[in-house]
Amino acid sequence: MSDVSSLLSASLQPASRKQAEQQLNQLTAQPGFLPHLLALILDAASDRAVRLAGGIYLKNVAKLKWEEDVAPLPEQDKAALRAQLVPAMIALANPADKGIRAQIAESVALIAELDFPAKWPDLIDQLVLSLSQTEYNVNLGVLETAHSIFRHWRSQVRSDELYTEINLVLDRFVTPFLGLFRQTATLLLNTPPPNIDVVAQTQILLADIFYDFTCHDLPPAIEDAHDEFFAPTSGWFQRFLTWDPPELRKDPDDATPSLPARLKTVIFEITELYIKLYPDQLAKSPAIEHFVQTVWQLVGSNNLPNVADDNLVSQALRFISTAIRSGYYKSLFSSRDVISSLAQGVVVPNVSLRTHDIEQFEDDPLEFIRLDLALPSGGGAGGAGGGVGGIGEASTRRQAAADVLQALVGSGYRTETTEIVGTWIQTGLEAYGRDADANWTAKDSAVYLLGAIATEASTMQHGVTSINAQVDVVKFFSDHVFQDLQATHGTVHPILQVDAIRFLLTFRNQLTKEQLLAVLPLLIKHLTSDNYVAYTYAAITIDRILFIKKGTQLLFTQADVHNFAADLLNAVLTKIEGAGTPEKVAENDHLMKCAMRVIVTARQTLTPVYQQVLQRLVAILGTISKNPSNPNFDQYIFESIAALMRFVVHGTPATLATFEQALFGPFTVILQQDIDQYIPYVFQILAQMLSLHTTGVPTEYRALLPFLLTPACWQQKGSIPGLVKLLRAFLARDAPEMVRASQLERVLAIVQQRLVPSKMNDGWGFELLEGVVRSVDPTQLKPYMRPLVMTLLTRMQTSKTDKYVYHFTYFLLLTMAINVAGMGPDYVISTVEEIQPQLWSQIMTGFVIPQVPKMPHKDRKVVAVALTRMLTESRVMLSEPASRSWLTVFTALVKLFSEPQYLASKEGDASAGTGGLTEIDYEEQTAGYQAAYSRLAASDSGPEDPVGYVVDVRAFLGRALGGGGGVALSKERLMGFVGACEEPVVRAFLEGLVREGYLVV
């Protein structure tokens, strides 16, 4: 343990990071490591960077390893940590330790999410007892920890378990919380204390926790104190909205929000929550009317123009939007004068570009794009790249202001709002017409306002889906926007050109396919622009246009892009290649996503140029692998490689050798250098390439197999799905050789020792087992079946989960259903009976029968075929005591036929079809290297039917019951089983089979 400090120090150096992290991982599960690590973090004499690194490592242990079941953390260490973490927070109360304290607070929250309250019943008591009447640095640490635990409630759905936890917390915490809130608010609103900044930070956390406590239901103690918080003039919240102590004011150029601004932002969040959840409570007083008046005073006439106030202004405007949409305050917003005042005093000033926005466009274009594309954090309708907000949380001032207009339009004030805003739009256009150079920002505002007023509903994925019928979007585009889209670079301000591209992006669904094809060449031209935002928006818009779907089908096919796909791809790759350093190349994932989309759309069209495209993709991969820095870019470049190979090789199989020659070298480097961000992708593409070999396994792949079977290969969780896919490809093509080389034992050892015991990876264990039973000769597999089934049953006995019961049941049924000579139903059933006589009856009644009606639709055909074969072919099933359950199983089988659409084969041409490619859309996903697994949709071969030999399941069952195929079930036994059945659905089903000629009574 003595070298933990030096290992943490080494982990901060790029040259030694990988080795140090590996050694720390090896130490983590050793008894005493976690308490030792915490002691090091708390040691003020140690280097602060090392202590912070220790805090981050502890947080990652809590996040990734706390419930590790393969190499579990010692329970005594976990118990010791639970006892020590809250005191550790108190020990880190010094402001200088704020960064370290934040890591510990997050660790507490992560562990509490898993262990509280069952294994950590005294956590809340520890926090409450740590609160102080005087030491606000201590209170800050306690409340940070508390909020980090409670804030997870906000995103959770209602459940008995959640409400039990909330009530337990409220029972112990709400009274001291209210006492501290009152004390802190009184301190701040009267004579400012000397430590006003710490007390103000505490007040912000108290407001955050107020939101946590009310995000699901209204606690009685808070309901009883409603007026204390919301009273129009005397309530804490109303008083804080006008609170602006000179001691806490900041330099106007400081972009960091002041403490009063942060507090006011949270108060508007709380008030918005109350409008949504507790309108009756608010109706008891004119609270909202006063809040609206305060917003007018705060935000109106651009009173808060600084960047530091952006969050406050956005949230205040969102509060206004929510109040409008609620319908409870029509008297406040229904008059034309009020709407006009809103437009003039609140909306237009916050839509107008500021100097900061223009500087950001020029100096930090990626951040400009990020903010302009921002979606609501709640995932509702948002600006489709146009920054035009929808019903959701607006991210910027512009989006928040636009959202106010959309709230008015959607709440019965469409005509008035459209007319009033239309006047402002016309004013801006006229100003631009008088002097384009001086008044270009007026046109920018006009275009933005038009987008806002025209949008009724939109999503990031699909753009605007519903428009204001009183606005002619296409005419406005033709009259005022198209001219900027086709203008030569440098003849109009680049922001206006970006506005034109963004307008097209936002309203792409309002244009016909022919109109979109007509503007695509203009977008390709913008890809060659020198302006970062312009060429990036062009790439984003091309990607979104090519992703448009009508129903489930993509609107654009390879025939539509045939003439320009190669040139388009060349333009995008040229921009990527010209960025320079690995970090700069990888920063613009929008370009890489556009390249991917072109490849996915163009398909075999790119065959004539595939070698050059492949070489360029490999070169880009080589550049960014020197310093992986953007998970989105990585995902898209590997998708691009996988998609190019998928379509080109499908059309021209001989090209596979070229892909292998180009990729084996770089992939070997990635594996040798252990670039863990890329390894999961490498395994998936290797599996894809091997799967494209219809017979045998080339020598280069076979040489890789021993490495794939080493324990070290399976330690990175993100690699496991790709490894499973790769091993299944080996098994499908080379199972006899793997058996001969004793590699089957190692595959099964991975399943039994690494995958099945893990709650996280047990599904992948069964996935690999499916490959084993479908590929290995049953005679050669037989010696391994008993220990394998015992492992599965042991896991069922020690740590059963619903997911595990599903996988276990499906695996048993799959082995009965597949058409492998010698495999049959009794292959697995007799193995179970060898372990313990009559055990199969227990498994069947305890797991299989209850699970059948719960099976997902995608598995229904396999289940039906398996049950048919089990009921008609299994000697064990037709013998006592299992035969007593025959009718119960048959009834469960018959009920599957009530939804016959799920019993049909769905296997198609996965190589040439979309086969999951339409899922390559990651805007709503949280990408990052912490993700356990990043699936490559383009490398997926699509759904496969394990029982494809059965075309018609009903006919298969009818023939089996009728005695076809040499089955074990005689007509007499069948009549004995079903003769006394009173179940109407079974009787009706059997009568149907008689009518169809399968059964003769």
Buried (B, 14 or more C-beta within 10 A) or exposed (E): EEEBBEBBBBBBEEEBEBEBBBBBBEBBBEEEBBBBBBBBBBEEEBEEEBBBBBBBBBBBBBBBBBBBBBEEBBEEBBEBBBEBBBEBBBBBBEEEBBEBBBBBBBBBBBBBBEBBBEBBEBBBEBBBEBBEEEBBBBBBBBBBBBBBBBBBBEEEEEEEEBEEBBEBBBEBBBEEBBEBBBBBBEBBBEEBBEBBBBBBBBBBBBBBBBBBBBBBBBBEEBEEBBEBBBBBEEBBBBBBBEBEBEEBEBEEEEEEBBBBBBBBBBBBBBBBBBBEBBBEBBEEBEBBBBBBBBBBEBBBEBEBBBBBBBBBBBBBBBBBBBBBBBEBBEEBBBEEEBBBBBBBBBBBBBBBBBEBBBEBBBEEBBEBBEBBBBBBEEEBBBBBBBBBBBBBBBBBBBBBBBBBBBBBBBBBBBEBBBBBBBEBBEBBBEBBEEEBEEBBBBBBBBBBBBBBBBBBBBBBBBBBBBBBEBBBBEEBBEEBBBEBBEBEBEEBBBBBBBBBBBBBBBBBBBBEEEBBBEBBEBBBBBBEBEBBBBBBBBBBBBBBBBBBEEEEEBBBEBEBBBEBBBEBBBBBBEBBEEBEEBBBBBBBBBBBBBBBBBBBBBBBBBBEBBBBBBEBBBEBBBBBBBEBBBBBBBBBBBBBBBBBBBBBBBBEEEBBEBBBEBBBEBBEBBBEEEBBBBBBBBBBBBBBBBBBBEEEBBEBBBEBBEEBBEEEBBBBBBBBBBBBBBBBBBBBBBBEBBBEBEBBBBBBEBBBBBBBBBBBBBBBBBBBBBBBBBBBBBEBBBEBBBEBBBBBBEBBEEEEEEEBBBBBBBBBBBBBBBBBEEBBBBBBBBBBBEEEEEBBBEBBBEBBBEBBEEBEEEBBBBBBBBBBBBBBBBEBBBEEEBBEBBBBBBBBBBBBBEEEEBBEBEEEEBBBEBBBBBEBBBBEEEBEEEBBEBBBBBBBBBEEBBBEEBEEBBBBBBBBBBBEEEBBBEEEBBEEBBEEBEBEEBEEBBEBBBEEEBBEE
